[in-house]
Amino acid sequence: MDKIFSVTELARDLGVTPRTIRFYEDQGLISPQRAGNTRVYTHRDRARMILILRGKQLGFSLRDIKEYLDLYVVDTTQSEQLQHLVKKARERIVQLEAQAQAVKTTLQELKEIERLSLETLAGRGLTAETV
């Protein structure tokens, strides 16, 4: 028999809050079973939560994650799921590369501002430490 988890046990196991798990349940990403009034989570729910948390960590939207998880149920060969994942990964790579370039440009601009400011201070007989 598969191990079942309470919301507290699953949250502790995954390093999240019970509220986080309930949020993903409200979003339709996981569907725990009920034992009376108590939610019980299966190994499948735990696996889905791991995928959800990993997807969020990689910057995927909840909609993207839901589409990915839904494909897993529909396509047992996982071909569609993998094709979807490749497409979304490529889109995310493009986004992150653009962000990385923006950060690089901003850092260059800030370093130039710092350099010019230090030169101006030095011309006045001051240093950055005295400001």
PyMOL CGO cylinders between C-alpha atoms (Angstrom):
from pymol import cmd
from pymol.cgo import CYLINDER

trace = [
    CYLINDER, 0.00, 0.00, 0.00, 1.27, 3.47, -0.89, 0.3, 1, 1, 1, 1, 1, 1,
    CYLINDER, 1.27, 3.47, -0.89, 2.21, 5.80, 1.92, 0.3, 1, 1, 1, 1, 1, 1,
    CYLINDER, 2.21, 5.80, 1.92, -0.28, 8.57, 2.52, 0.3, 1, 1, 1, 1, 1, 1,
    CYLINDER, -0.28, 8.57, 2.52, 0.57, 11.97, 3.93, 0.3, 1, 1, 1, 1, 1, 1,
    CYLINDER, 0.57, 11.97, 3.93, -1.39, 14.53, 5.85, 0.3, 1, 1, 1, 1, 1, 1,
    CYLINDER, -1.39, 14.53, 5.85, -1.04, 18.11, 4.64, 0.3, 1, 1, 1, 1, 1, 1,
    CYLINDER, -1.04, 18.11, 4.64, 1.36, 18.79, 7.53, 0.3, 1, 1, 1, 1, 1, 1,
    CYLINDER, 1.36, 18.79, 7.53, 3.49, 15.73, 6.79, 0.3, 1, 1, 1, 1, 1, 1,
    CYLINDER, 3.49, 15.73, 6.79, 3.66, 16.51, 3.07, 0.3, 1, 1, 1, 1, 1, 1,
    CYLINDER, 3.66, 16.51, 3.07, 4.51, 20.14, 3.74, 0.3, 1, 1, 1, 1, 1, 1,
    CYLINDER, 4.51, 20.14, 3.74, 7.28, 19.19, 6.14, 0.3, 1, 1, 1, 1, 1, 1,
    CYLINDER, 7.28, 19.19, 6.14, 8.60, 16.55, 3.71, 0.3, 1, 1, 1, 1, 1, 1,
    CYLINDER, 8.60, 16.55, 3.71, 8.75, 19.08, 0.85, 0.3, 1, 1, 1, 1, 1, 1,
    CYLINDER, 8.75, 19.08, 0.85, 9.92, 22.07, 2.89, 0.3, 1, 1, 1, 1, 1, 1,
    CYLINDER, 9.92, 22.07, 2.89, 6.84, 24.18, 2.20, 0.3, 1, 1, 1, 1, 1, 1,
    CYLINDER, 6.84, 24.18, 2.20, 3.91, 25.39, 4.27, 0.3, 1, 1, 1, 1, 1, 1,
    CYLINDER, 3.91, 25.39, 4.27, 0.55, 23.61, 4.42, 0.3, 1, 1, 1, 1, 1, 1,
    CYLINDER, 0.55, 23.61, 4.42, -0.89, 26.80, 2.94, 0.3, 1, 1, 1, 1, 1, 1,
    CYLINDER, -0.89, 26.80, 2.94, 1.30, 26.32, -0.14, 0.3, 1, 1, 1, 1, 1, 1,
    CYLINDER, 1.30, 26.32, -0.14, -0.07, 22.82, -0.65, 0.3, 1, 1, 1, 1, 1, 1,
    CYLINDER, -0.07, 22.82, -0.65, -3.64, 24.06, -0.24, 0.3, 1, 1, 1, 1, 1, 1,
    CYLINDER, -3.64, 24.06, -0.24, -2.96, 26.83, -2.74, 0.3, 1, 1, 1, 1, 1, 1,
    CYLINDER, -2.96, 26.83, -2.74, -1.84, 24.32, -5.39, 0.3, 1, 1, 1, 1, 1, 1,
    CYLINDER, -1.84, 24.32, -5.39, -4.90, 22.23, -4.57, 0.3, 1, 1, 1, 1, 1, 1,
    CYLINDER, -4.90, 22.23, -4.57, -7.13, 25.30, -5.08, 0.3, 1, 1, 1, 1, 1, 1,
    CYLINDER, -7.13, 25.30, -5.08, -5.42, 25.87, -8.42, 0.3, 1, 1, 1, 1, 1, 1,
    CYLINDER, -5.42, 25.87, -8.42, -6.32, 22.32, -9.50, 0.3, 1, 1, 1, 1, 1, 1,
    CYLINDER, -6.32, 22.32, -9.50, -2.72, 21.11, -9.67, 0.3, 1, 1, 1, 1, 1, 1,
    CYLINDER, -2.72, 21.11, -9.67, -3.17, 18.38, -7.07, 0.3, 1, 1, 1, 1, 1, 1,
    CYLINDER, -3.17, 18.38, -7.07, -6.29, 16.55, -5.95, 0.3, 1, 1, 1, 1, 1, 1,
    CYLINDER, -6.29, 16.55, -5.95, -5.94, 14.88, -2.57, 0.3, 1, 1, 1, 1, 1, 1,
    CYLINDER, -5.94, 14.88, -2.57, -8.29, 12.18, -1.45, 0.3, 1, 1, 1, 1, 1, 1,
    CYLINDER, -8.29, 12.18, -1.45, -10.42, 12.52, 1.64, 0.3, 1, 1, 1, 1, 1, 1,
    CYLINDER, -10.42, 12.52, 1.64, -10.48, 10.38, 4.75, 0.3, 1, 1, 1, 1, 1, 1,
    CYLINDER, -10.48, 10.38, 4.75, -13.52, 11.84, 6.43, 0.3, 1, 1, 1, 1, 1, 1,
    CYLINDER, -13.52, 11.84, 6.43, -12.88, 15.57, 6.64, 0.3, 1, 1, 1, 1, 1, 1,
    CYLINDER, -12.88, 15.57, 6.64, -9.10, 15.13, 6.39, 0.3, 1, 1, 1, 1, 1, 1,
    CYLINDER, -9.10, 15.13, 6.39, -7.17, 15.58, 3.16, 0.3, 1, 1, 1, 1, 1, 1,
    CYLINDER, -7.17, 15.58, 3.16, -4.77, 12.74, 2.47, 0.3, 1, 1, 1, 1, 1, 1,
    CYLINDER, -4.77, 12.74, 2.47, -2.03, 12.96, -0.12, 0.3, 1, 1, 1, 1, 1, 1,
    CYLINDER, -2.03, 12.96, -0.12, -0.61, 9.99, -2.00, 0.3, 1, 1, 1, 1, 1, 1,
    CYLINDER, -0.61, 9.99, -2.00, 2.80, 9.32, -3.46, 0.3, 1, 1, 1, 1, 1, 1,
    CYLINDER, 2.80, 9.32, -3.46, 1.37, 10.61, -6.76, 0.3, 1, 1, 1, 1, 1, 1,
    CYLINDER, 1.37, 10.61, -6.76, 0.38, 13.92, -5.11, 0.3, 1, 1, 1, 1, 1, 1,
    CYLINDER, 0.38, 13.92, -5.11, 3.87, 14.16, -3.63, 0.3, 1, 1, 1, 1, 1, 1,
    CYLINDER, 3.87, 14.16, -3.63, 5.45, 13.56, -7.04, 0.3, 1, 1, 1, 1, 1, 1,
    CYLINDER, 5.45, 13.56, -7.04, 3.21, 16.21, -8.61, 0.3, 1, 1, 1, 1, 1, 1,
    CYLINDER, 3.21, 16.21, -8.61, 4.14, 18.66, -5.85, 0.3, 1, 1, 1, 1, 1, 1,
    CYLINDER, 4.14, 18.66, -5.85, 7.82, 18.06, -6.53, 0.3, 1, 1, 1, 1, 1, 1,
    CYLINDER, 7.82, 18.06, -6.53, 7.23, 18.83, -10.22, 0.3, 1, 1, 1, 1, 1, 1,
    CYLINDER, 7.23, 18.83, -10.22, 5.20, 21.93, -9.34, 0.3, 1, 1, 1, 1, 1, 1,
    CYLINDER, 5.20, 21.93, -9.34, 7.86, 23.26, -6.99, 0.3, 1, 1, 1, 1, 1, 1,
    CYLINDER, 7.86, 23.26, -6.99, 10.62, 22.55, -9.50, 0.3, 1, 1, 1, 1, 1, 1,
    CYLINDER, 10.62, 22.55, -9.50, 8.63, 24.25, -12.25, 0.3, 1, 1, 1, 1, 1, 1,
    CYLINDER, 8.63, 24.25, -12.25, 8.10, 27.34, -10.07, 0.3, 1, 1, 1, 1, 1, 1,
    CYLINDER, 8.10, 27.34, -10.07, 11.79, 27.38, -9.18, 0.3, 1, 1, 1, 1, 1, 1,
    CYLINDER, 11.79, 27.38, -9.18, 12.62, 27.40, -12.90, 0.3, 1, 1, 1, 1, 1, 1,
    CYLINDER, 12.62, 27.40, -12.90, 10.23, 30.30, -13.43, 0.3, 1, 1, 1, 1, 1, 1,
    CYLINDER, 10.23, 30.30, -13.43, 7.37, 28.54, -15.19, 0.3, 1, 1, 1, 1, 1, 1,
    CYLINDER, 7.37, 28.54, -15.19, 3.86, 29.90, -14.71, 0.3, 1, 1, 1, 1, 1, 1,
    CYLINDER, 3.86, 29.90, -14.71, 1.19, 27.86, -12.95, 0.3, 1, 1, 1, 1, 1, 1,
    CYLINDER, 1.19, 27.86, -12.95, -0.62, 27.63, -16.27, 0.3, 1, 1, 1, 1, 1, 1,
    CYLINDER, -0.62, 27.63, -16.27, 2.47, 26.10, -17.91, 0.3, 1, 1, 1, 1, 1, 1,
    CYLINDER, 2.47, 26.10, -17.91, 2.91, 23.67, -15.03, 0.3, 1, 1, 1, 1, 1, 1,
    CYLINDER, 2.91, 23.67, -15.03, -0.76, 22.65, -15.16, 0.3, 1, 1, 1, 1, 1, 1,
    CYLINDER, -0.76, 22.65, -15.16, -0.55, 22.03, -18.92, 0.3, 1, 1, 1, 1, 1, 1,
    CYLINDER, -0.55, 22.03, -18.92, 2.53, 19.88, -18.37, 0.3, 1, 1, 1, 1, 1, 1,
    CYLINDER, 2.53, 19.88, -18.37, 0.93, 17.87, -15.58, 0.3, 1, 1, 1, 1, 1, 1,
    CYLINDER, 0.93, 17.87, -15.58, -2.32, 17.44, -17.54, 0.3, 1, 1, 1, 1, 1, 1,
    CYLINDER, -2.32, 17.44, -17.54, -0.40, 16.05, -20.52, 0.3, 1, 1, 1, 1, 1, 1,
    CYLINDER, -0.40, 16.05, -20.52, 1.16, 13.46, -18.24, 0.3, 1, 1, 1, 1, 1, 1,
    CYLINDER, 1.16, 13.46, -18.24, -2.29, 12.06, -17.47, 0.3, 1, 1, 1, 1, 1, 1,
    CYLINDER, -2.29, 12.06, -17.47, -3.45, 12.07, -21.12, 0.3, 1, 1, 1, 1, 1, 1,
    CYLINDER, -3.45, 12.07, -21.12, -0.29, 10.74, -22.84, 0.3, 1, 1, 1, 1, 1, 1,
    CYLINDER, -0.29, 10.74, -22.84, 1.11, 7.68, -21.14, 0.3, 1, 1, 1, 1, 1, 1,
    CYLINDER, 1.11, 7.68, -21.14, 4.04, 7.59, -23.61, 0.3, 1, 1, 1, 1, 1, 1,
    CYLINDER, 4.04, 7.59, -23.61, 4.97, 11.07, -22.35, 0.3, 1, 1, 1, 1, 1, 1,
    CYLINDER, 4.97, 11.07, -22.35, 5.79, 12.15, -25.93, 0.3, 1, 1, 1, 1, 1, 1,
    CYLINDER, 5.79, 12.15, -25.93, 3.46, 15.15, -25.88, 0.3, 1, 1, 1, 1, 1, 1,
    CYLINDER, 3.46, 15.15, -25.88, 4.62, 16.03, -22.39, 0.3, 1, 1, 1, 1, 1, 1,
    CYLINDER, 4.62, 16.03, -22.39, 8.27, 16.00, -23.44, 0.3, 1, 1, 1, 1, 1, 1,
    CYLINDER, 8.27, 16.00, -23.44, 7.55, 18.05, -26.59, 0.3, 1, 1, 1, 1, 1, 1,
    CYLINDER, 7.55, 18.05, -26.59, 5.66, 20.57, -24.47, 0.3, 1, 1, 1, 1, 1, 1,
    CYLINDER, 5.66, 20.57, -24.47, 8.52, 20.66, -21.96, 0.3, 1, 1, 1, 1, 1, 1,
    CYLINDER, 8.52, 20.66, -21.96, 11.10, 21.30, -24.69, 0.3, 1, 1, 1, 1, 1, 1,
    CYLINDER, 11.10, 21.30, -24.69, 8.99, 24.14, -26.11, 0.3, 1, 1, 1, 1, 1, 1,
    CYLINDER, 8.99, 24.14, -26.11, 8.47, 25.77, -22.71, 0.3, 1, 1, 1, 1, 1, 1,
    CYLINDER, 8.47, 25.77, -22.71, 12.13, 25.27, -21.74, 0.3, 1, 1, 1, 1, 1, 1,
    CYLINDER, 12.13, 25.27, -21.74, 13.24, 27.00, -24.95, 0.3, 1, 1, 1, 1, 1, 1,
    CYLINDER, 13.24, 27.00, -24.95, 10.88, 29.91, -24.25, 0.3, 1, 1, 1, 1, 1, 1,
    CYLINDER, 10.88, 29.91, -24.25, 12.21, 30.21, -20.70, 0.3, 1, 1, 1, 1, 1, 1,
    CYLINDER, 12.21, 30.21, -20.70, 15.82, 30.09, -21.93, 0.3, 1, 1, 1, 1, 1, 1,
    CYLINDER, 15.82, 30.09, -21.93, 15.11, 33.02, -24.27, 0.3, 1, 1, 1, 1, 1, 1,
    CYLINDER, 15.11, 33.02, -24.27, 13.54, 34.98, -21.39, 0.3, 1, 1, 1, 1, 1, 1,
    CYLINDER, 13.54, 34.98, -21.39, 16.44, 34.28, -19.04, 0.3, 1, 1, 1, 1, 1, 1,
    CYLINDER, 16.44, 34.28, -19.04, 19.04, 35.15, -21.66, 0.3, 1, 1, 1, 1, 1, 1,
    CYLINDER, 19.04, 35.15, -21.66, 17.32, 38.49, -22.24, 0.3, 1, 1, 1, 1, 1, 1,
    CYLINDER, 17.32, 38.49, -22.24, 17.24, 39.11, -18.48, 0.3, 1, 1, 1, 1, 1, 1,
    CYLINDER, 17.24, 39.11, -18.48, 20.92, 38.15, -18.19, 0.3, 1, 1, 1, 1, 1, 1,
    CYLINDER, 20.92, 38.15, -18.19, 21.80, 40.64, -20.92, 0.3, 1, 1, 1, 1, 1, 1,
    CYLINDER, 21.80, 40.64, -20.92, 19.76, 43.35, -19.20, 0.3, 1, 1, 1, 1, 1, 1,
    CYLINDER, 19.76, 43.35, -19.20, 21.56, 42.66, -15.91, 0.3, 1, 1, 1, 1, 1, 1,
    CYLINDER, 21.56, 42.66, -15.91, 24.95, 42.74, -17.67, 0.3, 1, 1, 1, 1, 1, 1,
    CYLINDER, 24.95, 42.74, -17.67, 24.10, 46.10, -19.27, 0.3, 1, 1, 1, 1, 1, 1,
    CYLINDER, 24.10, 46.10, -19.27, 22.88, 47.53, -15.96, 0.3, 1, 1, 1, 1, 1, 1,
    CYLINDER, 22.88, 47.53, -15.96, 26.04, 46.38, -14.18, 0.3, 1, 1, 1, 1, 1, 1,
    CYLINDER, 26.04, 46.38, -14.18, 28.21, 48.01, -16.85, 0.3, 1, 1, 1, 1, 1, 1,
    CYLINDER, 28.21, 48.01, -16.85, 26.27, 51.27, -16.50, 0.3, 1, 1, 1, 1, 1, 1,
    CYLINDER, 26.27, 51.27, -16.50, 26.51, 51.23, -12.70, 0.3, 1, 1, 1, 1, 1, 1,
    CYLINDER, 26.51, 51.23, -12.70, 30.25, 50.55, -12.84, 0.3, 1, 1, 1, 1, 1, 1,
    CYLINDER, 30.25, 50.55, -12.84, 30.67, 53.50, -15.20, 0.3, 1, 1, 1, 1, 1, 1,
    CYLINDER, 30.67, 53.50, -15.20, 28.63, 55.73, -12.86, 0.3, 1, 1, 1, 1, 1, 1,
    CYLINDER, 28.63, 55.73, -12.86, 30.77, 54.56, -9.95, 0.3, 1, 1, 1, 1, 1, 1,
    CYLINDER, 30.77, 54.56, -9.95, 34.01, 55.21, -11.88, 0.3, 1, 1, 1, 1, 1, 1,
    CYLINDER, 34.01, 55.21, -11.88, 32.95, 58.71, -12.93, 0.3, 1, 1, 1, 1, 1, 1,
    CYLINDER, 32.95, 58.71, -12.93, 31.74, 59.54, -9.42, 0.3, 1, 1, 1, 1, 1, 1,
    CYLINDER, 31.74, 59.54, -9.42, 35.00, 58.37, -7.86, 0.3, 1, 1, 1, 1, 1, 1,
    CYLINDER, 35.00, 58.37, -7.86, 36.97, 60.48, -10.36, 0.3, 1, 1, 1, 1, 1, 1,
    CYLINDER, 36.97, 60.48, -10.36, 34.87, 63.53, -9.49, 0.3, 1, 1, 1, 1, 1, 1,
    CYLINDER, 34.87, 63.53, -9.49, 35.35, 62.93, -5.76, 0.3, 1, 1, 1, 1, 1, 1,
    CYLINDER, 35.35, 62.93, -5.76, 39.09, 62.47, -6.21, 0.3, 1, 1, 1, 1, 1, 1,
    CYLINDER, 39.09, 62.47, -6.21, 39.22, 65.78, -8.10, 0.3, 1, 1, 1, 1, 1, 1,
    CYLINDER, 39.22, 65.78, -8.10, 37.68, 67.39, -5.03, 0.3, 1, 1, 1, 1, 1, 1,
    CYLINDER, 37.68, 67.39, -5.03, 40.13, 65.73, -2.68, 0.3, 1, 1, 1, 1, 1, 1,
    CYLINDER, 40.13, 65.73, -2.68, 37.52, 63.31, -1.34, 0.3, 1, 1, 1, 1, 1, 1,
    CYLINDER, 37.52, 63.31, -1.34, 37.07, 59.56, -1.37, 0.3, 1, 1, 1, 1, 1, 1,
    CYLINDER, 37.07, 59.56, -1.37, 33.98, 57.42, -1.35, 0.3, 1, 1, 1, 1, 1, 1,
    CYLINDER, 33.98, 57.42, -1.35, 34.64, 56.53, 2.29, 0.3, 1, 1, 1, 1, 1, 1,
    CYLINDER, 34.64, 56.53, 2.29, 34.29, 60.19, 3.37, 0.3, 1, 1, 1, 1, 1, 1,
    CYLINDER, 34.29, 60.19, 3.37, 30.88, 60.55, 1.72, 0.3, 1, 1, 1, 1, 1, 1,
]
cmd.load_cgo(trace, "trace")
